[in-house]
Amino acid sequence: MPLFIVLCLILSFLVQSEHPIQNLLIAPWLTYTAVGCAALIMLGALFKKLKSLMWFDFFASTMLLAWFSYWKPLFVADAPMFFFFPVYFIVITAFVWVFFVGQRDKIDRESFTYVQKFAQHSMMQQWVIMLYVLVSLALLEHFLQYPVAMTLLVIRFALSGCVQRET
């Protein structure tokens, strides 16, 4: 998920340096466009048209932009979550990408079978988690739901990455 990691780095830098470009990123049209793109990706996942891991990257990136543009105007200017959440996302995504998806060829056959069965479980379907991320965007009074939902999306990315190995 390189695009997601780069966007997280850019957002955390912009917030920390109080760069004026933040004003462009909080435009309402960006929220609607990002949510619309994310909804289309979620529908593609629901109808099993999106098999590649790059769609996780696109969905996470659009949701990050939607989260920032929707939530930033509603909180105080120096709210620490706009710096720490992207840094947290960088850490967990890079960890999962390097240690799980990057090592998928080293998984033994029995563990691979268990991972496949777990990935096929109905509550771990990628569209269900994507829907949770989308709904968590509207839960302003429960602001920790969004990072929890994104963490679940990254875990699902790891499962999908492990299952899609070449056998």
C-alpha positions as CSV (number, residue, x, y, z in Angstrom):
1,M,0.0,0.0,0.0
2,P,2.6,2.5,-1.1
3,L,0.1,5.3,-2.1
4,F,-1.5,5.1,1.4
5,I,1.8,5.3,3.2
6,V,2.9,8.3,1.1
7,L,-0.4,10.1,1.7
8,C,0.0,9.5,5.4
9,L,3.5,10.9,5.3
10,I,2.3,14.0,3.4
11,L,-0.6,14.6,5.7
12,S,1.4,14.2,8.9
13,F,4.1,16.6,7.5
14,L,1.5,19.2,6.4
15,V,-0.2,19.1,9.8
16,Q,3.0,19.3,11.8
17,S,4.4,22.1,9.7
18,E,1.0,23.9,9.6
19,H,1.3,24.3,5.9
20,P,-1.4,26.5,4.2
21,I,-2.2,23.7,1.7
22,Q,-4.3,22.1,4.4
23,N,-7.0,24.6,3.5
24,L,-7.2,23.0,0.1
25,L,-7.5,19.6,1.6
26,I,-10.5,20.5,3.8
27,A,-12.7,21.4,0.8
28,P,-16.2,19.7,0.9
29,W,-15.9,18.6,-2.7
30,L,-12.9,16.5,-1.8
31,T,-14.9,14.8,0.9
32,Y,-17.7,13.9,-1.5
33,T,-15.3,12.8,-4.3
34,A,-13.3,10.6,-2.0
35,V,-16.3,9.0,-0.4
36,G,-17.8,8.4,-3.8
37,C,-14.6,6.7,-5.1
38,A,-14.4,4.7,-1.9
39,A,-18.1,3.6,-2.3
40,L,-17.4,2.5,-5.9
41,I,-14.4,0.5,-4.8
42,M,-16.5,-1.1,-2.0
43,L,-19.2,-2.1,-4.5
44,G,-16.5,-3.6,-6.7
45,A,-15.3,-5.6,-3.7
46,L,-18.9,-6.7,-2.9
47,F,-19.5,-8.1,-6.4
48,K,-16.0,-9.7,-6.3
49,K,-14.8,-7.7,-9.3
50,L,-11.7,-6.3,-7.5
51,K,-9.2,-9.1,-6.8
52,S,-5.9,-7.1,-6.8
53,L,-4.3,-5.8,-3.7
54,M,-4.0,-2.3,-5.2
55,W,-7.7,-1.7,-4.5
56,F,-7.0,-1.8,-0.8
57,D,-4.4,0.9,-1.4
58,F,-6.9,3.0,-3.4
59,F,-9.7,2.6,-0.9
60,A,-7.5,3.3,2.1
61,S,-6.1,6.4,0.4
62,T,-9.5,7.8,-0.6
63,M,-10.8,7.2,2.9
64,L,-7.8,9.0,4.4
65,L,-8.5,12.0,2.3
66,A,-12.2,11.9,3.1
67,W,-11.4,11.6,6.8
68,F,-9.0,14.5,6.8
69,S,-11.2,16.8,4.7
70,Y,-14.4,15.9,6.7
71,W,-13.0,15.9,10.3
72,K,-10.3,18.6,10.2
73,P,-12.7,21.6,10.1
74,L,-14.8,20.0,13.0
75,F,-11.9,19.8,15.5
76,V,-9.6,22.4,17.0
77,A,-6.7,23.5,14.8
78,D,-4.0,21.8,16.7
79,A,-5.8,18.5,17.4
80,P,-3.0,15.8,17.7
81,M,-5.0,13.1,16.0
82,F,-4.4,14.6,12.6
83,F,-0.7,14.0,13.1
84,F,-0.7,10.8,15.2
85,F,-3.3,8.8,13.3
86,P,-1.4,9.0,9.9
87,V,1.8,8.1,11.7
88,Y,0.1,5.1,13.3
89,F,-1.3,4.1,9.9
90,I,2.2,4.2,8.4
91,V,3.6,2.0,11.2
92,I,1.0,-0.7,11.0
93,T,0.8,-0.7,7.2
94,A,4.5,-0.9,6.8
95,F,4.8,-3.7,9.4
96,V,2.0,-5.7,7.8
97,W,3.4,-5.1,4.3
98,V,6.9,-6.2,5.2
99,F,6.4,-9.0,7.6
100,F,3.2,-10.6,6.3
101,V,2.6,-9.8,2.7
102,G,6.3,-9.7,1.9
103,Q,6.9,-13.1,3.6
104,R,3.8,-14.8,2.1
105,D,6.0,-17.3,0.1
106,K,7.5,-18.6,3.3
107,I,4.1,-19.7,4.8
108,D,3.9,-23.5,5.1
109,R,1.0,-25.4,3.4
110,E,-1.0,-26.1,6.6
111,S,-0.8,-22.5,7.8
112,F,-1.8,-21.3,4.3
113,T,-4.9,-23.5,4.5
114,Y,-5.9,-21.9,7.8
115,V,-5.3,-18.4,6.5
116,Q,-7.5,-19.2,3.4
117,K,-10.3,-20.5,5.6
118,F,-10.1,-17.5,7.9
119,A,-10.0,-15.1,4.9
120,Q,-13.2,-16.7,3.5
121,H,-15.1,-16.2,6.8
122,S,-18.1,-13.9,6.3
123,M,-17.2,-11.3,8.9
124,M,-13.8,-10.9,7.4
125,Q,-15.0,-10.1,3.8
126,Q,-13.3,-7.0,2.5
127,W,-16.5,-5.2,1.6
128,V,-17.8,-5.6,5.2
129,I,-14.7,-4.0,6.6
130,M,-14.8,-1.3,3.9
131,L,-18.4,-0.5,4.9
132,Y,-17.2,-0.3,8.6
133,V,-14.5,2.2,7.6
134,L,-17.1,4.2,5.6
135,V,-19.6,4.3,8.5
136,S,-16.9,5.1,11.1
137,L,-16.2,8.3,9.2
138,A,-19.6,9.6,10.3
139,L,-19.0,8.7,14.0
140,L,-17.5,12.0,15.1
141,E,-18.3,11.5,18.8
142,H,-16.5,8.1,18.7
143,F,-13.4,9.3,17.0
144,L,-11.4,6.1,17.7
145,Q,-13.7,4.0,15.5
146,Y,-12.0,5.3,12.4
147,P,-8.4,4.1,13.3
148,V,-9.9,0.8,14.6
149,A,-11.7,0.3,11.3
150,M,-8.5,1.2,9.3
151,T,-6.5,-1.3,11.4
152,L,-9.0,-4.0,10.5
153,L,-8.7,-3.0,6.8
154,V,-4.9,-3.3,7.1
155,I,-5.3,-6.8,8.7
156,R,-7.7,-7.8,5.9
157,F,-5.1,-6.5,3.4
158,A,-2.6,-8.8,5.1
159,L,-5.0,-11.8,4.8
160,S,-5.7,-11.1,1.2
161,G,-2.0,-10.6,0.5
162,C,-1.1,-14.0,2.0
163,V,-3.9,-15.8,0.2
164,Q,-3.0,-14.4,-3.2
165,R,0.4,-16.0,-3.2
166,E,1.5,-18.0,-6.1
167,T,1.2,-21.7,-5.5
